[in-house]
């Protein structure tokens, strides 16, 4: 009976709501009002026990997103969510699982000290104990180089002032010396000291330049990787400790011990086209080396033919794939200001690299040190619905050697010009517009004039011109210098575009931590890449920026539904793009929540600790016979104490 009474009450409320709506509609008609202009503002009372579902499915930000239409971005968001959920489901929960997965993936025992690292990581609430693939990829070819050779190079590459290498030297669990120190190496030492008590003696060679260094030719690298495969083994009698009294470390008691020094093979290439160097590290059949390859076919590997939307973010920074198309559109590739590469595999640690580089990545110092220019602050960060519908960017004109004749080829300059309303007057770009006769289906519209849209929805400009030869006077009649906007004040806008400078952008972590949505274009790889999912945590953008208006019109919307028209030849004359603000808010929130789990300073400590444990093994003369050979069961009780919220797999 109670159920019957509830249904009667729901029915009564439904009839009342319908009657109220009818009265209001009739009143508007009798008063000669335009009914269509008022219906959207009429609030219909909700009915208890019933739920309505809007055009955008997924009522909570945690819901799995369903495509709201056939726009490529809507579908990519769904695919990214699926990939991320698979990533989440594959995490190891216990030390046993972690050890077992390590052996399956890499064909070796974990390195000495792995148990201590595992406990260190768990105490700091590591989210994914398995995701250190970048470390393994970076160090893999060094298994084909003699340990004493690696030690000799690491100990001595700092000696030549012109080669821009710093050294950090660890003995008896202390940093006993820094050679050619800079703010970078001094900052890195403060990070290493967090776990130095677990490290054996080692010398660390560190890149002092913004740009990466090591480009090993393709054939040479394949030989190194093949040799690494041959060395894989899991001896049952492995020793969980490091060797002592090894030679070829730096003798810290004298300036030069007179022993032979390995030649790293550095050579200057300042201002030279980087693709001339990079293509040697690409496969022979790649687009960068195969003159018969077609750009249109290659583009299909990483972007949609609809709107130029990025479908494979990893490929957008693969110079073997995209290099020929962006060789004259990015300052580092076209005319790098400081480039001192080598073709030899040398153990130099760097903050970033491009895909053809073999530098050893470590978390950039800008992410570790405290600096108001790069650290997230909530001071001006507004809730999503209070933010301005603007894409903002501020920066200096860095990125390459700038001349009066070549500045138009630099990546930051192209971004500023492309999003400048005055510059874009009478210019046309491609976007995706909804087909008038097919709601939710989109097609290319190549005649979009973005000047007015840019004026309303972009705030992009230089705060300073810098890095020109002989000076930057040639910019005076080109760019109007904009006022400085602090990092936190930029969070008053919904969309934060992040592009390269001389190398990577140190603002990226802060952008992800904010309540705004990060839009990213880069050729550089960083330590965190494998844990960030494009279209789940951020929006990827082509390094040519030919998709920027497709991206912005998708999220912000364009025109009015029902007003789009087609000409006699079937082309759209009045484009309409549905607004996808909920999708933008969802992505921004997901990026923020994820950054708080995997991009913390604690995560940087965990990564660096693991990196130096793996590095310590490859420089050990007995590296094939050392490692953790147990099954992980000794930490069963520990895992029960420190992982109560994790469900066993």
C-alpha positions in Angstrom: 0.0 0.0 0.0 2.9 2.4 0.8 4.3 1.8 -2.7 0.8 2.5 -4.2 0.5 5.7 -2.3 4.0 6.8 -3.4 3.2 6.2 -7.1 -0.1 8.2 -6.7 1.9 11.1 -5.2 4.5 11.0 -8.1 1.6 10.9 -10.6 -0.1 13.9 -8.9 3.2 15.9 -9.0 3.7 15.1 -12.6 0.2 16.3 -13.5 0.7 19.4 -11.5 4.0 20.2 -13.2 2.5 19.6 -16.7 -0.4 21.9 -15.8 1.9 24.6 -14.6 3.9 24.4 -17.8 0.7 24.7 -19.9 -0.5 27.8 -18.0 2.9 29.6 -18.5 3.1 28.7 -22.2 -0.5 29.9 -22.8 0.2 33.1 -20.9 3.2 33.8 -23.1 1.2 33.1 -26.3 -1.7 35.4 -25.2 0.7 38.2 -24.4 2.1 37.9 -28.0 5.5 36.8 -26.7 8.0 34.7 -28.7 7.5 31.3 -27.0 10.8 29.9 -28.3 12.7 32.6 -26.6 11.3 31.7 -23.2 11.0 27.9 -23.1 14.7 27.5 -22.3 14.3 29.6 -19.1 11.2 27.8 -17.7 12.1 25.7 -14.7 10.1 22.5 -14.6 9.8 21.1 -11.0 11.6 17.8 -10.5 9.6 14.7 -9.8 10.7 12.6 -6.8 11.8 9.2 -7.8 12.6 10.1 -11.4 16.0 11.1 -12.9 16.5 13.0 -16.1 19.5 12.6 -18.3 20.9 15.4 -20.3 22.4 15.5 -23.7 25.8 15.0 -22.1 25.8 11.7 -20.5 27.6 11.0 -17.2 26.1 13.0 -14.4 29.2 12.8 -12.1 32.7 13.6 -13.1 33.7 10.1 -12.0 31.3 8.5 -14.4 32.7 6.7 -17.4 32.1 9.3 -20.2 29.9 8.2 -23.1 30.3 10.0 -26.5 27.8 12.8 -26.7 28.0 12.9 -30.5 30.2 11.7 -33.3 32.8 14.5 -33.0 36.3 12.9 -33.0 37.1 14.5 -29.7 34.1 12.9 -28.0 35.1 9.5 -29.3 38.8 10.0 -28.3 37.7 11.0 -24.7 35.9 7.6 -24.5 38.9 5.7 -25.8 41.3 7.4 -23.4 39.1 6.7 -20.5 39.1 3.0 -21.4 42.9 2.9 -21.8 43.3 4.7 -18.4 41.0 2.2 -16.7 43.0 -0.7 -18.1 46.1 1.0 -16.7 44.5 1.3 -13.3 43.4 -2.3 -13.2 46.9 -3.6 -14.0 48.7 -2.2 -11.0 50.6 -4.5 -8.7 49.3 -4.5 -5.1 51.9 -6.4 -3.2 55.7 -6.8 -3.2 55.2 -10.3 -4.5 53.3 -9.1 -7.5 55.8 -6.2 -8.1 58.7 -8.6 -8.2 57.0 -11.1 -10.4 55.9 -8.5 -12.9 59.4 -7.0 -13.0 60.9 -10.4 -14.0 58.3 -11.0 -16.6 58.8 -7.7 -18.3 62.5 -7.3 -18.1 63.9 -10.8 -17.9 66.0 -9.9 -14.8 65.9 -9.8 -11.1 65.1 -6.3 -9.6 68.3 -4.4 -8.6 69.9 -4.5 -5.2 68.0 -2.3 -2.8 64.7 -3.0 -4.5 63.0 -4.0 -1.3 64.0 -0.8 0.5 62.9 1.2 -2.5 59.5 -0.6 -2.5 59.0 0.3 1.2 60.1 3.9 0.6 57.6 4.2 -2.3 54.7 2.7 -0.3 55.3 4.9 2.6 55.0 7.9 0.3 51.7 6.5 -1.2 53.0 5.7 -4.6 50.0 5.2 -6.9 51.4 2.8 -9.5 54.4 0.8 -8.2 55.1 -0.7 -11.7 55.1 2.4 -14.0 58.9 3.1 -14.4 59.1 2.1 -18.0 61.0 5.2 -18.9 63.8 4.3 -16.6 64.1 0.9 -18.1 64.0 2.2 -21.7 66.7 4.8 -21.0 69.1 2.4 -19.3 68.5 -0.7 -21.5 71.2 0.0 -24.2 73.9 0.5 -21.4 73.8 -3.2 -20.7 75.8 -3.6 -24.0 78.5 -1.2 -22.7 81.2 -2.4 -20.3 80.5 -1.1 -16.7 84.0 0.3 -16.4 83.6 2.3 -19.6 80.3 3.8 -18.3 82.0 4.7 -15.0 85.0 6.4 -16.8 82.7 8.5 -18.9 80.5 9.5 -15.9 83.5 10.4 -13.9 85.2 12.7 -16.5 82.8 14.3 -18.9 82.7 17.4 -16.8 86.4 18.3 -17.5 86.0 20.3 -20.7 84.4 23.7 -19.9 83.0 24.0 -23.4 81.0 20.7 -23.2 78.6 21.9 -20.5 78.5 18.9 -18.2 78.3 18.9 -14.5 79.3 16.1 -12.1 77.8 14.8 -8.8 80.0 12.4 -6.9 78.7 10.1 -4.2 81.0 8.2 -1.8 80.1 6.4 1.4 76.4 7.6 1.2 77.4 11.3 0.9 77.8 13.8 -1.9 81.5 14.5 -1.5 82.0 16.6 -4.6 80.3 18.6 -7.3 82.2 19.3 -10.5 81.3 22.3 -12.7 78.2 22.9 -10.4 75.2 24.9 -11.5 71.8 25.5 -10.0 70.6 22.4 -11.8 73.1 20.0 -10.1 72.8 21.8 -6.8 69.0 21.3 -6.9 69.4 17.7 -7.9 71.6 17.1 -4.9 68.9 18.2 -2.5 66.6 15.5 -4.1 69.2 12.7 -3.9 69.9 13.4 -0.3 66.3 12.2 0.5 67.5 8.6 -0.1 71.2 8.7 -0.4 71.7 6.4 2.6 70.6 3.5 0.3 73.0 4.4 -2.6 76.4 2.9 -3.4 79.3 4.9 -4.7 78.7 6.5 -8.1 79.5 9.4 -10.4 76.6 11.2 -12.1 77.2 13.2 -15.3 74.5 15.9 -15.7 73.6 18.0 -18.8 73.9 21.7 -18.1 72.2 22.8 -21.3 68.5 23.2 -22.0 68.7 20.9 -25.0 69.3 17.1 -25.1 72.6 15.7 -26.3 72.9 12.0 -27.3 71.8 10.8 -30.8 73.0 7.3 -31.5 72.7 6.2 -35.2 69.9 3.6 -35.8 72.1 0.7 -36.8 74.4 1.2 -33.7 71.4 1.4 -31.4 69.9 -1.8 -32.8 73.2 -3.6 -32.1 73.2 -2.4 -28.5 69.6 -3.5 -27.9 70.2 -6.9 -29.4 73.2 -7.4 -27.1 71.1 -6.3 -24.1 68.6 -9.0 -24.9 71.3 -11.7 -24.9 72.4 -10.6 -21.4 69.0 -11.2 -19.7 69.1 -13.8 -17.0 67.7 -14.5 -13.5 70.4 -16.4 -11.6 69.0 -18.0 -8.4 72.2 -17.2 -6.5 72.1 -13.4 -7.2 73.6 -11.2 -4.4 71.4 -8.4 -3.1 74.3 -6.0 -2.8 76.8 -3.9 -4.8 80.4 -4.5 -5.5 83.1 -2.6 -3.8 86.6 -1.3 -4.7 85.8 -0.8 -8.4 88.1 1.3 -10.5 87.3 4.2 -12.9 85.4 6.3 -10.4 86.6 9.9 -10.1 89.6 10.2 -7.9 88.4 13.0 -5.6 91.8 13.4 -3.9 93.5 14.8 -7.0 92.5 17.0 -9.9 93.8 14.5 -12.5 95.0 11.0 -11.7 96.7 10.7 -15.1 94.6 7.7 -16.2 93.2 7.5 -19.7 89.9 9.3 -20.2 87.1 8.0 -22.5 86.2 10.5 -25.3 82.5 11.2 -25.2 82.6 12.5 -28.8 80.8 15.9 -28.3 80.7 18.2 -31.3 79.2 21.7 -31.7 76.1 22.1 -33.8 74.8 25.5 -32.7 72.2 26.9 -35.1 72.3 23.7 -37.3 69.1 22.0 -38.5 68.5 19.3 -35.9 66.8 16.9 -38.4 70.1 16.5 -40.2 71.4 14.9 -37.0 68.1 13.3 -35.9 67.3 11.3 -39.0 70.4 9.1 -38.5 68.7 7.7 -35.4 65.5 6.9 -37.3 64.6 3.5 -38.9 65.5 3.4 -42.6 61.8 2.9 -43.6 60.6 5.9 -41.5 59.2 9.1 -43.0 62.3 11.0 -41.9 64.6 8.7 -44.0 62.3 7.3 -46.7 61.9 9.9 -49.6 59.1 7.9 -51.0 56.9 8.2 -48.0 53.9 10.5 -48.3 53.0 13.0 -45.7 49.3 12.4 -45.9 49.7 8.7 -45.2 52.1 9.4 -42.3 49.7 11.9 -40.7 47.1 9.2 -40.5 49.3 7.6 -37.8 48.8 10.4 -35.3 45.9 12.7 -36.4 42.4 12.6 -37.8 41.7 13.9 -41.2 38.7 15.6 -39.5 39.8 18.8 -38.0 43.4 17.6 -37.6 42.6 16.3 -34.1 45.5 14.3 -32.5 44.7 10.6 -32.1 48.2 9.5 -31.0 50.0 12.0 -28.8 53.2 9.9 -28.6 53.6 10.1 -32.3 53.3 13.9 -32.4 56.7 14.1 -30.8 58.3 11.3 -32.8 60.7 13.1 -35.2 61.0 10.0 -37.3 57.3 10.4 -38.1 56.6 14.2 -37.9 60.1 15.6 -38.4 59.9 16.4 -42.1 56.6 18.3 -41.5 57.8 20.4 -38.6 61.5 20.8 -39.4 61.0 24.5 -40.2 58.3 25.1 -37.6 60.1 24.6 -34.3 63.0 26.6 -33.0 64.9 23.6 -31.6 64.7 21.7 -34.8 65.1 24.6 -37.2 67.9 26.6 -35.5 68.8 25.5 -32.0 70.7 28.1 -30.0 72.8 25.6 -28.0 73.4 22.2 -29.3 76.4 20.0 -28.5 75.5 16.4 -29.4 77.3 13.1 -29.7 76.8 9.9 -31.6 78.2 7.8 -28.8 76.1 6.3 -26.1 77.2 8.2 -23.0 75.6 8.2 -19.5 74.5 11.8 -19.3 71.4 12.7 -17.2 69.0 15.3 -18.7 65.6 16.8 -17.9 64.1 16.2 -21.3 64.8 14.7 -24.7 63.3 14.1 -28.1 62.5 10.5 -29.2 65.8 10.0 -31.1 67.8 11.0 -28.0 69.4 8.5 -25.6 69.9 10.8 -22.7 68.9 9.4 -19.3 65.8 11.3 -18.1 65.3 12.5 -14.6 62.5 14.7 -13.2 63.2 18.3 -14.1 64.6 20.5 -11.3 61.8 23.1 -11.9 59.3 20.4 -10.7 61.3 19.7 -7.5 62.5 23.1 -6.3 60.1 25.7 -4.9 59.7 28.6 -7.4 56.7 30.9 -7.6 57.1 31.1 -11.4 56.4 27.3 -11.8 54.7 26.2 -8.6 50.9 25.8 -8.4 49.1 28.3 -6.1 45.4 28.3 -5.5 45.4 32.0 -4.8 43.7 33.0 -8.1 42.4 29.6 -9.2 38.6 29.9 -9.7 36.0 27.2 -9.9 35.3 26.2 -13.4 32.0 28.0 -13.9 33.6 31.3 -12.8 36.6 31.1 -15.2 36.8 33.1 -18.4 36.2 31.3 -21.6 39.7 32.2 -22.8 42.8 30.3 -23.8 45.8 32.2 -22.2 49.5 32.0 -22.8 52.3 34.3 -21.7 56.1 33.9 -22.3 59.2 35.3 -23.9 60.3 34.8 -27.5 62.7 31.9 -26.7 63.0 28.7 -28.6 65.8 29.1 -31.1 68.3 31.4 -32.7 66.1 34.2 -34.0 67.0 36.4 -36.9 65.1 39.0 -38.9 64.9 36.4 -41.7 63.7 33.4 -39.8 61.6 34.3 -36.7 58.4 33.3 -38.5 59.6 29.7 -38.3 59.8 29.6 -34.5 57.1 27.8 -32.6 56.2 30.4 -30.0 56.0 33.1 -32.6 53.7 31.0 -34.8 51.4 30.4 -31.8 51.2 34.1 -31.0 50.5 35.1 -34.6 47.9 32.3 -35.1 45.8 33.4 -32.1 46.1 37.2 -32.8 42.8 38.6 -33.9 44.4 41.4 -36.0 46.8 39.0 -37.7 44.0 36.5 -38.5 41.7 39.1 -40.2 40.6 37.7 -43.6 42.5 34.5 -43.0 40.8 31.1 -43.1 41.4 27.9 -41.0 39.9 24.5 -40.8 37.5 23.5 -38.0 34.9 20.8 -37.6 31.2 21.9 -38.1 28.1 20.0 -37.5 26.3 18.7 -40.6 23.0 20.6 -40.9 21.0 17.6 -41.8 22.7 15.2 -39.4 22.7 16.3 -35.7 25.9 15.2 -33.9 27.9 14.4 -37.1 30.7 16.6 -38.2 32.6 17.5 -41.3 35.6 19.7 -42.2 34.8 23.4 -42.6 37.9 25.0 -44.2 36.6 28.5 -44.6 36.3 29.5 -40.9 37.6 33.1 -40.3 38.8 33.0 -36.7 39.6 36.7 -36.1 36.4 37.5 -34.1 36.6 34.1 -32.2 40.3 34.8 -31.3 39.4 38.3 -30.1 36.8 36.8 -27.8 38.5 33.6 -26.6 42.3 34.0 -26.7 44.8 36.1 -24.7 48.1 35.1 -26.0 51.3 37.2 -26.3 54.9 37.9 -25.4 56.0 39.7 -22.3 59.5 40.1 -23.6 61.4 39.6 -26.8 64.7 37.8 -26.2 67.3 35.6 -27.8 67.7 37.4 -31.1 70.9 38.1 -33.2 72.1 40.8 -33.1 69.1 42.2 -31.2 65.3 42.0 -31.2 64.5 45.4 -32.8 62.9 43.6 -35.8 60.0 42.6 -33.5 59.0 46.2 -32.7 56.6 46.5 -35.6 55.4 42.9 -35.3 54.4 42.2 -31.7 52.8 44.3 -29.0 54.3 43.3 -25.7 51.7 42.2 -23.2 51.6 42.7 -19.5 52.9 40.1 -17.2 50.3 37.7 -15.8 51.4 35.6 -12.8 51.0 31.9 -13.0 48.2 31.8 -10.6 46.3 34.6 -12.3 46.4 32.6 -15.5 44.2 30.1 -13.7 41.3 32.5 -14.0 41.0 31.3 -17.6 39.5 27.9 -18.6 42.2 26.9 -21.1 45.9 26.9 -20.5 48.0 26.3 -23.6 51.5 24.9 -23.0 54.2 24.9 -25.7 58.0 24.4 -25.7 60.6 27.1 -25.1 64.3 26.3 -25.6 63.3 22.8 -24.4 60.4 21.5 -22.2 58.0 23.8 -20.3 58.4 23.9 -16.5 54.8 25.1 -16.1 53.2 21.9 -17.1 52.8 20.3 -13.6 51.2 23.5 -12.3 48.8 23.6 -15.3 47.7 20.1 -14.5 47.3 20.8 -10.8 45.0 23.8 -11.6 41.2 23.7 -12.1 41.8 24.8 -15.7 42.3 22.5 -18.7 45.8 22.1 -20.1 46.3 22.0 -23.8 49.8 20.6 -24.7 52.0 20.7 -27.8 55.6 19.5 -27.5 58.4 17.6 -29.2 60.1 16.8 -25.9 59.8 13.7 -23.7 59.8 13.9 -19.9 60.0 11.4 -17.0 56.2 11.5 -16.4 54.9 10.8 -19.9 53.8 7.3 -19.4 51.5 8.2 -16.5 49.6 11.0 -18.3 46.8 10.1 -20.8 46.0 12.5 -23.6 42.2 13.1 -23.8 41.9 11.9 -20.2 44.1 14.3 -18.3 44.9 17.0 -20.9 44.2 17.9 -24.5 46.9 17.1 -27.0 47.7 19.6 -29.8 49.7 19.3 -33.0 53.1 21.1 -33.1 51.9 23.0 -36.1 48.8 24.2 -34.2 46.6 23.6 -37.2 44.1 22.0 -34.8 43.9 24.8 -32.2 40.6 26.2 -33.5 39.1 22.8 -33.9 39.9 22.2 -30.2 38.6 25.5 -29.0 35.4 25.5 -31.0 34.6 22.0 -29.7 34.8 23.1 -26.1 33.5 26.6 -26.3 31.0 26.1 -29.1 30.3 28.2 -32.2 27.1 29.6 -33.8 23.5 28.5 -33.1 21.8 25.2 -33.8 19.4 25.3 -36.7 21.0 28.3 -38.3 23.7 26.4 -40.2 23.2 26.5 -44.0 24.6 24.8 -47.1 25.3 26.4 -50.4 24.4 24.9 -53.8 27.7 23.0 -53.9 26.9 21.3 -50.6 29.4 23.2 -48.5 28.5 24.8 -45.1 28.1 28.5 -45.1 27.2 29.2 -41.5 29.0 26.7 -39.2 27.7 25.4 -36.0 29.6 23.5 -33.3 27.9 22.2 -30.2 29.3 23.5 -26.9 31.1 20.8 -24.9 31.8 22.7 -21.7 30.9 19.6 -19.5 33.6 17.6 -21.3 36.1 20.4 -20.7 35.3 20.6 -17.1 35.5 16.8 -16.7 39.0 16.7 -18.4 40.2 19.6 -16.2 39.0 17.9 -13.0 40.5 14.5 -14.1 43.9 16.1 -14.8 43.9 17.9 -11.5 43.0 14.8 -9.4 45.5 12.7 -11.3 48.3 15.2 -10.8 47.7 15.1 -7.1 48.3 11.3 -7.2 51.2 10.9 -9.6 53.1 14.2 -10.0 53.8 15.1 -6.4 57.2 15.9 -5.1 57.0 12.5 -3.4 56.6 10.9 -6.8 59.8 12.7 -8.0 61.7 11.2 -5.0 60.4 7.7 -5.8 61.3 8.0 -9.4 64.8 9.3 -8.8 65.5 6.7 -6.1 64.5 3.9 -8.5 66.5 5.5 -11.4 69.7 5.6 -9.3 69.2 2.0 -8.1 69.0 0.8 -11.7 71.9 3.0 -12.7 74.0 1.6 -9.8 73.6 -1.9 -11.2 74.5 -1.1 -14.8 77.8 0.5 -13.6 78.6 -2.5 -11.4 81.3 -5.0 -12.7 79.2 -7.9 -11.3 75.8 -6.6 -12.7 74.8 -10.0 -14.1 75.1 -11.6 -10.7 73.6 -9.1 -8.4 69.9 -8.3 -7.6 67.0 -9.3 -5.5 66.3 -13.0 -6.1 63.5 -13.6 -3.6 59.8 -14.1 -4.3 58.7 -11.0 -2.2 56.9 -13.0 0.5 58.9 -11.4 3.3 56.8 -8.2 2.9 53.4 -9.9 2.9 52.7 -8.7 6.4 54.1 -5.2 5.5 51.8 -4.9 2.5 48.9 -5.8 4.8 49.8 -2.9 7.1 50.6 -0.2 4.5 48.0 -1.0 1.7 44.7 -1.5 3.5 42.7 0.3 0.8 44.0 -1.8 -2.1 42.0 -4.8 -3.2 44.1 -7.9 -3.8 44.3 -8.9 -7.5 
